[in-house]
Amino acid sequence: MIVAAFLRWVETAKAGDRARAANALARAYLRSAMAPPERNAAHVAMTYLLDDPSPRVRLALAEALADSSDAPRALMVSLSEDQPEIASLPILRSPVLSDSDLVDLAGRGNGVTRALIAARPGLSRGVAGALAEIGDAEEVVVLLENQSASIARLTLKRIAERHGGHDGVRSLLLDRPDLPAAVRQLLVQFVADALSGSAFVRAAIGARRIERITREAGRAATIAILGSVTADELPVLVEHLRAEGRLTPAFLMHALCVGRTDFFASALTTLSSLEERRVRSILATARYHAVRALLESVGLSRDISSVFVEAILLWRNAVQSASADMDNIAPLLIARQHSLGALSAAAGELMDMVAKLAMAEERRRARDYATGLVLAA
């Protein structure tokens, strides 16, 4: 009888009165000691108010129920699918919405709904993964800006794959301390592709030159990333670079010259299918021919493998002589170039790259020397 009277009153009451009644009804449902029949009646009445033509009424209902763990789940799901002003309350605040509810809402809803879900405090990894899979770049930006969201490393990789070309997404990803090295390298490639694809840059510099510059810049950026890679990440990064076709002789030589020896050993382990302990033993102690055999087993030709062996022996000497300040053997390798004999075209190109590294190292040392003089003055 009470419900019937309430519903008859709702039919003729003004929107403001209905909104106040909805709020009072919801608060009474949550806080009053109702008998089961009365509680069921209140539930029926609130469900009826979900179809009220006035947004004020539905908003009043959402405001009263949003923060309660005793709110009826079905009502909160329905309110989450209302217009954004109303839906934002349960989506952002309701504790009764499960991860499954949020994933379903993301799939059924529009960009605004997904952005609200992405901003929800304490967002779980599962929901973040769903948003990364179906969300547009703008919604992913909201997710990455949500510092309380739990985002798995695989989800970060998926975001980079889908939206690495978006400046906002890329910037937020690169700012994350938990970004895997393989994902960081993937983003470097997006930057290089964007630069090489720029009509202005291609017109100003020329297509062939920009391709060379972006290739070298991308390689240098990836080498820089290697300096902060943990031992656990190395195999994943190596596999990523192998799959992308980036474990070229030039890249491996660049890494070796600037002291990324752990990465170099990990790369040879992956490419040779030998145990890592065996590969490191050969690199550290084996004779010239054993080292060259290892290198050739991963596909390096005889003329190029000899250049790599010389570089490896230079690092051995540096370690044995405790050269603490040694971080680039390119100048030493250029100085020993005569010991390599006549170079093939491929080996010559490789040594040209090493020569550029040696010149860059000389310029760095000159800058450091000049800076030291200034500071000492």
Buried (B, 14 or more C-beta within 10 A) or exposed (E): EEBEEBEEEBEEBEBEEBBBBBBEBBBBBBEEEBEEEBBEBBBEBBBBBBEBEBBBBBBBBBBBBBEBEEBBEEBBBBBBBBEEEBBBBBBBBBBBBEBEBBBBBBEEBEEBBBBBBBBBEEBBBBBBBBBBBEBBBBBBBBBBEBEEBBBBBEBBBBBBEBBBBBEBBBEBBBEEEEBBBBBBBBBBBBBBBBBBEEEEBBEEBEEEEBBEBBEBBBBBBBBEBBEEBEEEBBBBBBBBBEEEEBBEBBBBBBBBBBBBBBBBBBBBBBBBEBEBEEBBEBBBEBEEEBBBEBBBBBEBEEBBBBBBBBBBBBBBEBEEEEEEEBEBBBBBBBEBBEEBEEBEEBBEBBBEBBBEBBEBBEEEEEEEEEEEEEEEE
